[in-house]
């Protein structure tokens, strides 16, 4: 289960499973606690124009102060709704932290086992996913929109952690952040056909009045279960929705594309 945690003026969501790991820090941000205004109010973590990008840098500093890391060390990616996973090494530290053009290109998942390197991806309806290896101390962050989900990006990330860090499936815990809920995520036939190929639960879709609705948590969860992740290792909260809960979240779909971005962040604490 995910629960809100208030840190001074900052409201973040944390996984109960991950909070038990003393060596790990993580969080799914909300829109509360920053300096941005208007459609980006207030903890927007990305900006297209110079003014809002500068605001987003200040918001990252706020986040870093409260969660205990150096904002200049964050590693980000240029997300493209694909399935590429990047293994973050020491030389990647700070890529995208101050200049998005320096972020890891064409990538939608990051993994690392190096302490002191926060890895973060950005969202506003797509689902953020955090992964931790509780034994070998490795972490991952995934950006799972419908296109990435259709390409099984969660499995690509899990397999990368197995290959790179000798992770065991029973030691990998997965936490889904907040995205757009099934009742608000209408899709077309083409998306349904592609997602159906990688959906292994009867609860992944719903048809109402000839409209198709998809549950991205359920689809990704069904992939992880089929892959061999124990169900008890998976954390989520379906009560919240980026589309419905405008007080807390940005929604690309509801806000007609003009909106801010949340972050999903995870890192191994330095000893």
Secondary structure as UniProt FT lines:
FT   STRAND          2..7
FT   TURN            8..9
FT   STRAND          10..15
FT   HELIX           16..19
FT   TURN            22..23
FT   STRAND          24..29
FT   HELIX           38..40
FT   TURN            41..43
FT   HELIX           50..67
FT   HELIX           71..73
FT   STRAND          85..87
FT   HELIX           90..92
FT   TURN            93..97
FT   HELIX           100..102
FT   TURN            105..106
FT   STRAND          109..112
FT   TURN            115..116
FT   STRAND          119..123
FT   STRAND          127..133
FT   TURN            134..137
FT   STRAND          138..144
FT   HELIX           146..150
FT   TURN            151..152
FT   HELIX           153..165
FT   HELIX           169..171
FT   STRAND          172..176
FT   HELIX           182..184
FT   STRAND          186..187
FT   HELIX           189..196
FT   TURN            197..198
FT   TURN            202..203
FT   STRAND          205..208
FT   TURN            209..210
FT   STRAND          211..214
FT   HELIX           216..227
FT   HELIX           231..233
FT   STRAND          234..235
FT   TURN            242..244
FT   TURN            246..248
FT   TURN            252..257
FT   STRAND          262..268
//
